[in-house]
Amino acid sequence: MAAKFDLNDDSVVVIVGSGAGGGTLGTQLALKGIKTVILEAGARHEMEEFQNDEWASFTQISWLDPRTTSGSWRVAKDFPNLPAWIVKAVGGSTIHWAGASLRFQPHEFKTRTTYGDIPGANLLDWPITLEEMAPWYAKAEDRMGVTRTNGIPGLPGNNNFKVMKAGADKMGYKECHTGRMAINSQERDNRGACQQIGFCFQGCKSGAKWSTLIAEIPKGEATGKLEVRPNAQVLKIEHDARGKVTGVVYADKDGAMQRQKARIVAVAGNSIESPRLLLNSASSLFPDGLANSSGQVGKNYMRHMTGSVYGMFDKPVRMYRGTTMAGIVKDEARNDPSRGFVGGYEMETLSLGLPFMAAFLDPGSWGREFTSALDGYDRMAGMWLVGEDMPQETNRVTLHPELKDKYGLPIPDVHFDDHPNDIAMRNHAYRQGAALYESVGAIRTFPTPPYPSTHNLGTNRMSEKPRDGVVNKWGQAHDVANLFVSDGSQFTTGASENPTLTIVALALRQADYIADQMSKATI
């Protein structure tokens, strides 16, 4: 039976956001017997409400609150009010994610040491190593049912993958398969196997894909220790005279202000909303924003080096059939500066439906070249390119000086400029992707510019020294002992891998730490 906690119960842990970080942390704390309240800004949509219709689904679950963009990145030109393609609903972006679940490589936790001093990059080693994270990665893979781990077979390959695999073989790539995916390839955890429906970004209609909505939160609620409040947008975190967090103020579904007291607050609202909340929680004790003595809150925003390549063939591929992203080439994910950049990138199968293809192929395009590409839609194969981008202090989330949201608070501005390393990597990835398709007979290839960000990282980064970041190795704020960050905003650097597995592993590890500190009465 899902719990219901009193607003004045100051013994609860309050978590802001219900995605990969918040939903996992909340469930794990509840399983440990700790009273937990998750406040989710969006609504609760159950599986049967998901829509296999790109635009309808986009309207239903996306975070569409007003935001502005600045900087030279393509997204600011193409989608000025949509810097991020993420979800505002119970389950967060685990509803929307594709399922790719990859561990970071050892060097990606030590980029400052490995890459050296890259001009313009604000590189920093993580305060943790792969060795330290390995047991938590193992726990997360087991929890999420990641294919090709724990004896779980890989997913079947669709036509899009078969084209990728044939091209990868021609290119001499050695590591190409249907990926490590948190999508059931066989029945597991009371959820069936993937039915190859497609529309993975619109919410899995069969429940085969792991999400906190389907696979975690119900288990937490069953303990009687977890309450999830949808349509509860947190506006401010409050603290006492000593700087200890005491609770949060949030707007309920009717827009009325509510105050939930708390023993501990964990922020997991994504890398745009989490720093925005800390900045909007400024006070006389924290004039520059909560937990911001370093001045690093909102800075070092990362969104991964991304782009796509599509190849058109003379015969049908029908890339839209089957699992959207069950296909990966990992060979380029290594660090090899001889390619003209540090860090690496993954090539992952991707299909967009016709409506999104028209919007994303080359935003704003018209004319014969554009329409002939869409005419060949059923003969296309597609891949997404995702790589490590360089953290830069100037890439940041700030409070807009004039524009306010419906609650009267400043909206976020997301500023991003590509680093020269990002551009060199993207150009290399475009060339390799095109070459892969051409090697198996593509009659035409086209690169597409980055879509609105799905991997939003940094902005509250982990650091060994308080002056370099916002939180320590446990995601605990350097400045406030009972305040935690539990989402991708705590990433020190981005790595080349999709981030969700690491977010979940960190949340499981953080739950153990919080429970231990609570039992010792240190927080």
QUIJOKA-V126775 format. One record per run of one state. SS is the DSSP state (A for helix, B for strand, O for the rest). FROM is the first residue (numbers start at 0). LEN is the number of residues. If there is no record, write none. Layout:
ss/from/len
SS/FROM/LEN
SS/FROM/LEN
//
This chain:
ss/from/len
O/0/12
B/12/4
O/16/3
A/19/12
O/31/4
B/35/4
O/39/3
B/42/1
O/43/3
A/46/3
O/49/4
A/53/8
B/61/1
O/62/5
B/67/3
O/70/3
A/73/5
O/78/5
B/83/1
O/84/2
B/86/1
O/87/1
B/88/1
O/89/2
A/91/3
O/94/5
B/99/1
O/100/5
A/105/4
O/109/1
A/110/5
O/115/14
A/129/15
O/144/14
A/158/13
O/171/4
B/175/2
O/177/3
B/180/1
O/181/1
B/182/1
O/183/4
B/187/1
O/188/2
B/190/1
O/191/8
A/199/3
O/202/6
B/208/1
O/209/2
A/211/11
O/222/3
B/225/4
O/229/3
B/232/7
O/239/5
B/244/7
O/251/5
B/256/5
O/261/2
B/263/4
O/267/2
A/269/11
O/280/18
B/298/1
O/299/2
B/301/1
O/302/2
B/304/8
O/312/15
B/327/2
O/329/1
A/330/3
O/333/3
A/336/3
O/339/5
B/344/5
O/349/4
A/353/7
O/360/7
A/367/8
O/375/1
A/376/3
B/379/8
O/387/8
B/395/9
O/404/5
B/409/6
O/415/4
A/419/19
O/438/5
B/443/5
O/448/4
B/452/1
O/453/3
B/456/1
O/457/4
B/461/1
O/462/3
A/465/3
O/468/2
B/470/1
O/471/4
B/475/2
O/477/5
B/482/3
O/485/2
A/487/3
O/490/9
A/499/20
O/519/4
//
